[in-house]
Amino acid sequence: MLLWIIMALLTGATVMAVLRPLSRPAVVSPETATDAAFYKAQLAEIDRDAERGLIGAAEAEAAKAEAGRRLLAAAKAEATTTGFSRTRLRAAALAAVLLIPVFSLALYLRIGSPDEPDRPLEARLEQAPDFATLVQKVEKRLSEHPDDAAGWQVIAPIYVQTGRHDDAVRAYSQLLRLKGPDAERLTALGEVLVLQAGGVVTAEAKGRFDAALALDPKMPAARFYRGIAYEQDGRVADATAIFRALLDDVPPDSAAAAVLKERIAAASPASVPAGGEAIAALPQADREAAIRGMVEALDARLAATGGDAESWARLVRAFAVLKDGERARGALVRARTALAGDADALRRVEAAAREVGVE
């Protein structure tokens, strides 16, 4: 019922808006009024000239006849203009009062739903497709049109955000196939490969970052992950150099700057046991054994005497790099106990743990 009342009010307002300007009295054209006045003045002038003897009686009658003819023509034009205005008013009024409401009602009955009851907003929202449904529609389209680059571009970051790393790797790989390699797409795929590996920069991921940097040496994310890769390989000096160079390129008060400062503190030569550079020069198998020995020594020291946030974060990351998830989670639990009174230190350790996929 309320809908019909609103429609009636809107129709009435529309009719009044149309009728108001047309209901004003018709205004005679300025040109028509001027012509009539001119010819009337001309008749009076002829009479004055005849009285003064300036023109003869026959000439006066002929001039008055011509002026009278023109005056009648002007009067007829004025009457025609006024009649047209009144005719237009009646036609517009009829259209406004009858045709507009009839047409609107017929259109609503054809395409509207007059029998549909009011539905609260909540009920309509419940019937709207949810996020998962939309994702399924995109996936269905991509299964039918695997060369739709725009679809892969849309779905790839969604896979990353929802933790579907395997699907994200496939999506970015399809993008590279369809649109060709560029620094951003290569870096994005490398990041997903790191997430897929639990925070470890694998050889495949590092290859993607290297390819991205070959195209754009200033790509920040690729440079950062290359630093992480060096850090994980024990190339402490190389990692620190990359982080310091990146720090010069980011705003000093940004979140990226804070992360880089933490990495510099954790990866600097002064923060690792002596002999780190020598370890980096060892063969792969010997280097892994040496790194594991360093991690065990750090673990024993923290268990005996405790340590600061950087030490605990380094231990969690080290176990993650060694793919020892159980000990990485155990180190995080011990860090939470040891740093329970220092919220800021605990926050930094937990942030470092999340970076390598430890919760």
Buried (B, 14 or more C-beta within 10 A) or exposed (E): EEEEEEBEEEBEEBBEEBBEEBEEEBEBEEEBEEBBEEBBEBBEEBEEBBEEEEBEEEEBEEBBEEBBEBBEEBBEBBEEBBEEBEEEBEEBBEEBBEEBBEEBBEEEEEEEEEEEEEEEEEEEEEEEEEEEEEBEEBBEEBEEEEEBEEBBBBBBBBBBEEEBBEBBBBBBBBBBEBEEBBBBBBBBBBBBBBBBBBBBBBEBBBEBBBBBBEBBEEBEBBBBBBBBBBBBBBBBBBBBBBBBEBBEEBEEEEEBBBBBBBBBBBBBEEBBEEEBBEBBEBEEEEBBEBBBEBBEEBBEBBEEEBBBBBBBBBBBBBBBBBEBBEBBBBBBEBBBEBBEEEEEBBEBBBBBBEBBBBE
